C-alpha cells in the first residue's frame, strides 16, 4: 500500500498532447511517491496500451523523465525511479501532510488517469478550504480498504473511499461513526452503512446504451462483463435490460456473459471461445461493462475475423483515453471522474461542518459518446 499527497491545480478542459498527458501523470506519481525510489515503472508496451498511444510516444516520454533525473533505464531489466535530490520534496512525500486538516482518499490500483481524475476533483475543492488530501491505493483488495481506514482514524478528519465491493466492515464503520469521522464513497455504495455516496448514474448509462442500439436498428444483443459483486455493474446491466425492454427488445439469457479471470491471455481466450460459440447470432450488438472489457472484445473479434461494427457493434462504459484511439473508435458511456471527486469532497465537507452523519446518494448524469463502433443496421441491412 502506497501513500501520496496531491497538490495540483488542474483544469480538466485544457487539451493536452498524448505524450504530455503521460509525462504529467508519471511525474505526479513519482513526485508524490506513488512510484517510490527503486520502484519499477510499467513497461513501454503496458503504458502504450493503457494510454492508447504508440510505443514511440511512450519512449519519448520516458526519455524526458530520464533527462529530468526522475528515472533510469536498465537494459533487460526495466525502468526504475531514481532518488529525488530535493530533500524538502522527499520529506513532504514521506510525511504525507503537515499540520493541515486531513482527508484520506482510498483508491484501487487501476488506471492512473482515472485515479488522478478523482483526486484532482477532490483536491480542487478541498485545498482552498485548508485540507490536505492524502491518497492510498488498496491494490484492489477490500481488506486493505478497511485496514487503511482503521490505521488512520486518529489522524483523519474524513474519508473518500472507492470500495472494491459493496460489503462493509461493521466494526470499523461503527468506530468511525462514534468518532464522527464521515465517510463518502465513490463509484458504488456500501451496503447497510450510514455514509454518503457519489457515482455516475450507472443505470442511466446502461439505458442510454440500449436506446442507442435500438435506434441504430439492432435486433440481437449481448452484455459482456468481468464478474464483480459491485452495484455499479449490476445497475449498468439492469439499465441495459430495461432500456431494451421498454423499446420492444429483449436480451437473451444466453447472451449475458461474465468472465472470472483477471489474466489478460485467459480473458482473450474465453472471450474468443464465447464469440465463436455465438457467431451464428451475428450481426449483433454488445454492451460491455467497461471500455477495458470492450478492448478485450475487440481483440477476440479480430482473432475470429469478426468485423467491427459491420458484424458486431460495440458500446463500452467509462470513456477512458483508450476509447478514442481504438480501431474503430469506441462508442461509450462517459463518466466525469473529476466531477465525481469534486462532489464527493463537497459532500464530505458538508458532513464535517454539520457534525452529522448522513447517507445522501448523488448520481451524476452519464453521457453517450458516439464514435464509430456502432453500425446503423438500416443502412447496411440485417
C-alpha positions as CSV (number, residue, x, y, z in Angstrom):
1,X,0.0,0.0,0.0
2,X,1.4,3.3,-1.1
3,X,0.6,6.8,0.3
4,X,0.9,10.0,-1.6
5,X,-0.3,13.6,-1.3
6,X,-1.5,15.5,-4.3
7,X,-1.1,19.3,-4.6
8,X,-2.4,20.1,-8.1
9,X,-4.0,23.0,-10.0
10,X,-6.0,21.3,-12.8
11,X,-8.3,22.4,-15.5
12,X,-10.0,19.3,-17.0
13,X,-11.0,21.2,-20.1
14,X,-7.4,22.0,-21.3
15,X,-6.5,19.6,-24.1
16,X,-3.0,18.1,-23.9
17,X,-1.0,16.1,-26.3
18,X,-0.8,12.4,-25.6
19,X,2.9,12.4,-24.6
20,X,2.2,15.4,-22.2
21,X,-0.6,13.5,-20.5
22,X,1.6,10.6,-19.8
23,X,4.5,12.8,-18.7
24,X,2.3,14.8,-16.3
25,X,0.8,11.6,-14.8
26,X,4.1,9.9,-14.3
27,X,5.8,13.0,-13.0
28,X,2.9,13.5,-10.5
29,X,3.1,9.9,-9.4
30,X,6.9,9.9,-8.9
31,X,6.9,13.3,-7.1
32,X,4.2,12.2,-4.7
33,X,5.7,8.7,-4.1
34,X,3.1,6.6,-5.9
35,X,6.2,5.2,-7.5
36,X,8.8,5.3,-4.8
37,X,12.6,5.2,-5.1
38,X,13.7,2.0,-6.7
39,X,10.2,1.1,-7.9
40,X,9.9,-0.3,-11.5
41,X,7.5,1.6,-13.8
42,X,5.2,-0.3,-16.2
43,X,6.8,-1.5,-19.4
44,X,6.6,0.6,-22.6
45,X,4.0,-1.8,-24.0
46,X,1.9,-1.6,-20.9
47,X,1.9,2.2,-20.9
48,X,1.2,2.3,-24.7
49,X,-1.8,0.0,-24.2
50,X,-3.0,1.9,-21.1
51,X,-2.9,5.3,-22.8
52,X,-3.8,4.2,-26.3
53,X,-0.6,5.6,-27.9
54,X,2.3,4.2,-29.9
55,X,5.4,2.8,-28.3
56,X,7.4,5.7,-29.8
57,X,5.2,8.2,-27.9
58,X,6.0,6.3,-24.6
59,X,9.7,6.2,-25.4
60,X,9.7,10.0,-26.0
61,X,8.0,10.5,-22.6
62,X,10.4,8.2,-20.7
63,X,13.4,9.9,-22.3
64,X,12.3,13.2,-21.0
65,X,11.9,11.7,-17.5
66,X,15.5,10.3,-17.8
67,X,16.8,13.8,-18.8
68,X,15.0,15.3,-15.8
69,X,16.7,12.8,-13.5
70,X,13.4,11.1,-12.4
71,X,14.1,7.6,-13.7
72,X,16.9,5.4,-15.1
73,X,16.5,2.7,-17.7
74,X,18.4,-0.6,-17.4
75,X,18.6,-2.8,-20.5
76,X,16.9,-6.1,-20.0
77,X,15.6,-5.2,-16.5
78,X,13.3,-2.2,-16.8
79,X,12.7,1.4,-15.9
80,X,13.2,2.5,-12.3
81,X,12.6,5.6,-10.2
82,X,15.7,7.4,-9.1
83,X,16.2,9.2,-5.7
84,X,14.8,12.7,-5.7
85,X,17.6,15.2,-5.0
86,X,15.2,17.7,-3.5
87,X,15.2,16.9,0.3
88,X,12.3,19.2,1.0
89,X,10.1,17.4,-1.5
90,X,11.3,14.0,-0.3
91,X,10.3,14.9,3.2
92,X,6.8,16.1,2.1
93,X,6.2,12.7,0.3
94,X,7.2,10.7,3.4
95,X,5.3,12.8,5.9
96,X,2.1,13.0,3.9
97,X,0.7,16.3,5.2
98,X,2.0,18.9,7.7
99,X,-0.4,20.3,10.2
100,X,-3.4,20.7,7.9
101,X,-6.8,19.3,8.3
102,X,-6.6,15.8,6.7
103,X,-8.8,13.9,4.3
104,X,-7.8,10.4,3.2
105,X,-8.8,9.1,-0.2
106,X,-8.6,5.4,-0.8
107,X,-8.5,4.2,-4.4
108,X,-7.9,0.9,-6.2
109,X,-4.8,0.2,-8.1
110,X,-6.2,0.9,-11.6
111,X,-5.8,3.3,-14.5
112,X,-3.7,6.3,-13.4
113,X,-5.8,8.9,-15.3
114,X,-9.0,7.7,-13.6
115,X,-7.4,7.9,-10.1
116,X,-5.9,11.3,-10.9
117,X,-9.3,12.5,-12.1
118,X,-10.9,11.6,-8.8
119,X,-8.0,13.2,-6.9
120,X,-7.8,16.4,-8.8
121,X,-11.6,16.9,-8.4
122,X,-11.4,16.4,-4.6
123,X,-8.2,18.5,-4.4
124,X,-9.7,21.4,-6.4
125,X,-12.4,21.8,-3.7
126,X,-10.6,20.8,-0.5
127,X,-7.2,22.5,-0.9
128,X,-8.7,26.1,-0.9
129,X,-10.5,25.1,2.3
130,X,-7.2,24.2,4.1
131,X,-7.3,20.4,3.7
132,X,-4.5,18.2,2.6
133,X,-5.7,15.1,0.6
134,X,-3.6,12.0,1.2
135,X,-4.4,9.1,-1.0
136,X,-3.7,5.4,-0.7
137,X,-4.0,2.5,-3.1
138,X,-5.8,-0.5,-1.8
139,X,-4.3,-2.8,-4.5
140,X,-7.9,-3.9,-5.4
141,X,-8.3,-5.7,-2.1
142,X,-11.3,-5.0,0.1
143,X,-9.4,-6.0,3.2
144,X,-6.8,-3.3,2.5
145,X,-9.5,-0.6,2.3
146,X,-10.6,-1.3,5.9
147,X,-7.1,-1.7,7.2
148,X,-6.2,1.8,5.9
149,X,-9.3,3.3,7.5
150,X,-8.6,1.6,10.8
151,X,-4.9,2.7,10.9
152,X,-5.7,6.4,10.3
153,X,-8.8,7.0,12.4
154,X,-6.8,9.1,15.0
155,X,-5.3,11.5,12.4
156,X,-8.0,11.7,9.7
157,X,-10.9,14.2,9.6
158,X,-12.8,12.2,6.9
159,X,-12.5,9.6,4.2
160,X,-13.4,9.4,0.5
161,X,-13.3,5.7,-0.4
162,X,-13.6,3.8,-3.7
163,X,-14.8,0.4,-2.3
164,X,-13.7,-2.7,-4.1
165,X,-17.0,-4.3,-3.3
166,X,-20.2,-3.2,-1.6
167,X,-19.5,-5.2,1.5
168,X,-18.6,-3.3,4.7
169,X,-16.6,-3.8,7.8
170,X,-19.2,-3.2,10.6
171,X,-16.6,-2.8,13.4
172,X,-14.5,-0.2,11.5
173,X,-17.6,1.6,10.3
174,X,-19.0,1.8,13.8
175,X,-15.8,3.3,15.2
176,X,-15.8,5.9,12.5
177,X,-19.5,6.7,13.3
178,X,-18.8,7.0,17.0
179,X,-15.8,9.2,16.4
180,X,-17.9,11.4,14.0
181,X,-15.5,10.7,11.1
182,X,-17.6,11.0,7.9
183,X,-17.1,8.6,5.0
184,X,-18.1,9.3,1.4
185,X,-17.8,6.6,-1.2
186,X,-17.3,7.0,-4.9
187,X,-18.4,4.6,-7.7
188,X,-20.5,2.4,-5.5
189,X,-22.4,2.3,-2.2
190,X,-21.5,0.3,0.9
191,X,-24.4,-1.9,2.0
192,X,-26.0,-1.2,5.3
193,X,-23.7,1.7,6.1
194,X,-24.7,5.2,7.2
195,X,-22.4,7.0,4.7
196,X,-22.9,9.1,1.6
197,X,-22.1,8.0,-2.0
198,X,-21.3,9.8,-5.2
199,X,-21.2,7.9,-8.5
200,X,-22.3,8.1,-12.1
201,X,-25.8,7.1,-12.9
202,X,-24.9,3.6,-14.0
203,X,-28.5,2.6,-14.6
204,X,-28.9,5.6,-16.9
205,X,-25.7,4.7,-18.7
206,X,-27.0,1.2,-19.4
207,X,-30.3,2.5,-20.5
208,X,-28.7,5.0,-22.9
209,X,-26.6,2.2,-24.5
210,X,-29.7,0.1,-25.1
211,X,-31.7,3.0,-26.6
212,X,-28.8,3.9,-29.0
213,X,-28.5,0.3,-30.2
214,X,-32.2,0.1,-30.8
215,X,-32.2,3.4,-32.6
216,X,-29.5,2.0,-34.8
217,X,-31.9,-0.9,-35.7
218,X,-30.2,-3.7,-33.9
219,X,-32.2,-6.8,-33.0
220,X,-29.7,-9.1,-31.3
221,X,-27.8,-8.0,-28.2
222,X,-25.1,-9.2,-25.8
223,X,-24.0,-8.0,-22.4
224,X,-20.3,-8.8,-21.6
225,X,-18.6,-8.1,-18.3
226,X,-16.0,-9.2,-15.8
227,X,-17.6,-10.8,-12.8
228,X,-17.9,-8.4,-10.0
229,X,-20.2,-8.1,-7.0
230,X,-20.4,-4.3,-7.3
231,X,-23.7,-2.5,-7.5
232,X,-22.4,-0.2,-10.3
233,X,-22.1,-3.2,-12.7
234,X,-25.4,-4.5,-11.7
235,X,-27.0,-1.1,-12.4
236,X,-25.4,-1.0,-15.8
237,X,-26.9,-4.4,-16.6
238,X,-30.3,-3.6,-15.2
239,X,-30.4,-0.3,-17.1
240,X,-29.5,-2.0,-20.3
241,X,-32.1,-4.7,-19.9
242,X,-34.8,-2.1,-19.1
243,X,-33.8,0.0,-22.0
244,X,-34.2,-2.9,-24.4
245,X,-37.5,-4.0,-22.8
246,X,-39.0,-0.5,-23.0
247,X,-38.1,-0.3,-26.6
248,X,-39.7,-3.7,-27.5
249,X,-36.5,-5.8,-27.4
250,X,-35.1,-8.5,-25.1
251,X,-31.7,-9.7,-24.0
252,X,-31.4,-13.5,-24.5
253,X,-30.3,-15.1,-21.2
254,X,-27.5,-17.0,-23.1
255,X,-26.2,-13.6,-24.4
256,X,-25.2,-12.4,-21.0
257,X,-21.5,-13.4,-20.3
258,X,-19.3,-12.9,-17.3
259,X,-15.7,-14.0,-17.2
260,X,-14.0,-14.8,-13.9
261,X,-10.3,-14.4,-14.8
262,X,-8.1,-11.3,-14.5
263,X,-5.2,-12.7,-16.6
264,X,-5.2,-10.9,-20.0
265,X,-4.4,-14.0,-22.0
266,X,-7.1,-16.0,-20.3
267,X,-9.6,-13.2,-20.9
268,X,-8.9,-13.1,-24.6
269,X,-9.2,-16.9,-24.8
270,X,-12.6,-17.2,-23.0
271,X,-14.0,-14.2,-25.0
272,X,-12.8,-15.8,-28.3
273,X,-14.4,-19.1,-27.3
274,X,-17.7,-17.3,-26.4
275,X,-17.9,-15.3,-29.6
276,X,-17.0,-18.3,-31.7
277,X,-19.9,-20.2,-30.0
278,X,-22.3,-17.4,-30.9
279,X,-21.1,-16.5,-34.4
280,X,-24.4,-17.7,-35.9
281,X,-26.2,-14.9,-34.0
282,X,-24.3,-12.2,-35.8
283,X,-24.8,-9.5,-36.8
284,X,-25.4,-8.3,-33.3
285,X,-24.5,-5.6,-30.8
286,X,-22.6,-5.9,-27.5
287,X,-22.8,-3.6,-24.5
288,X,-19.6,-4.1,-22.5
289,X,-19.5,-3.2,-18.8
290,X,-16.3,-1.1,-19.3
291,X,-14.0,0.2,-22.0
292,X,-11.3,-2.2,-20.9
293,X,-13.7,-5.1,-21.4
294,X,-14.7,-3.6,-24.8
295,X,-11.0,-3.5,-25.8
296,X,-10.7,-7.2,-25.0
297,X,-13.8,-8.0,-27.0
298,X,-12.2,-6.1,-29.9
299,X,-9.2,-8.4,-29.8
300,X,-11.3,-11.5,-29.6
301,X,-13.4,-10.4,-32.5
302,X,-10.4,-9.7,-34.7
303,X,-9.0,-13.1,-33.8
304,X,-12.2,-14.6,-35.4
305,X,-12.2,-12.1,-38.3
306,X,-15.5,-10.6,-37.0
307,X,-15.6,-7.1,-38.4
308,X,-16.5,-4.2,-36.1
309,X,-19.0,-2.7,-36.5
310,X,-20.4,-4.4,-39.6
311,X,-20.8,-7.8,-37.9
312,X,-20.6,-6.7,-34.2
313,X,-21.4,-3.3,-32.9
314,X,-19.8,-2.5,-29.5
315,X,-20.5,0.1,-26.8
316,X,-18.2,0.5,-23.8
317,X,-18.5,2.3,-20.5
318,X,-16.2,5.0,-18.8
319,X,-14.8,6.9,-21.9
320,X,-11.2,6.2,-21.0
321,X,-8.4,7.7,-23.1
322,X,-8.0,4.5,-25.0
323,X,-11.6,4.6,-26.3
324,X,-11.0,7.4,-28.8
325,X,-7.9,5.6,-30.3
326,X,-9.3,2.1,-30.7
327,X,-9.9,0.9,-34.2
328,X,-12.7,1.8,-34.9
329,X,-13.0,4.5,-32.2
330,X,-15.3,3.2,-29.4
331,X,-18.8,4.5,-28.7
332,X,-19.0,4.6,-25.0
333,X,-20.8,5.9,-21.9
334,X,-18.8,8.7,-20.3
335,X,-18.1,9.2,-16.6
336,X,-16.8,12.5,-15.3
337,X,-14.2,11.3,-12.8
338,X,-13.1,14.9,-12.0
339,X,-16.6,15.9,-11.0
340,X,-17.3,12.7,-9.0
341,X,-14.2,13.5,-7.0
342,X,-15.2,17.2,-6.5
343,X,-18.8,16.3,-5.5
344,X,-17.5,13.7,-3.0
345,X,-15.3,16.4,-1.5
346,X,-18.3,18.8,-1.3
347,X,-20.4,16.1,0.4
348,X,-17.7,15.2,2.9
349,X,-17.1,18.8,3.9
350,X,-20.8,19.3,4.5
351,X,-20.8,16.4,6.8
352,X,-17.7,17.7,8.7
353,X,-19.2,21.2,9.0
354,X,-22.7,20.0,10.2
355,X,-21.2,17.3,12.6
356,X,-23.9,15.0,11.3
357,X,-23.5,11.5,9.7
358,X,-26.0,11.1,6.9
359,X,-26.4,8.8,3.9
360,X,-27.1,11.0,0.9
361,X,-26.8,9.4,-2.6
362,X,-25.7,11.6,-5.5
363,X,-25.8,10.2,-9.1
364,X,-24.1,12.3,-11.7
365,X,-25.5,12.1,-15.3
366,X,-24.0,9.6,-17.7
367,X,-23.4,10.7,-21.3
368,X,-23.4,8.7,-24.6
369,X,-20.3,9.5,-26.6
370,X,-20.9,8.4,-30.2
371,X,-18.0,7.2,-32.3
372,X,-17.6,4.6,-35.0
373,X,-18.1,1.2,-33.2
374,X,-21.8,1.0,-33.7
375,X,-23.2,0.3,-37.2
376,X,-26.5,1.7,-38.5
377,X,-28.2,-1.5,-39.5
378,X,-30.8,0.4,-41.5
379,X,-28.0,1.3,-43.9
380,X,-26.3,-2.0,-44.3
381,X,-29.2,-4.4,-43.9
382,X,-29.8,-7.1,-41.3
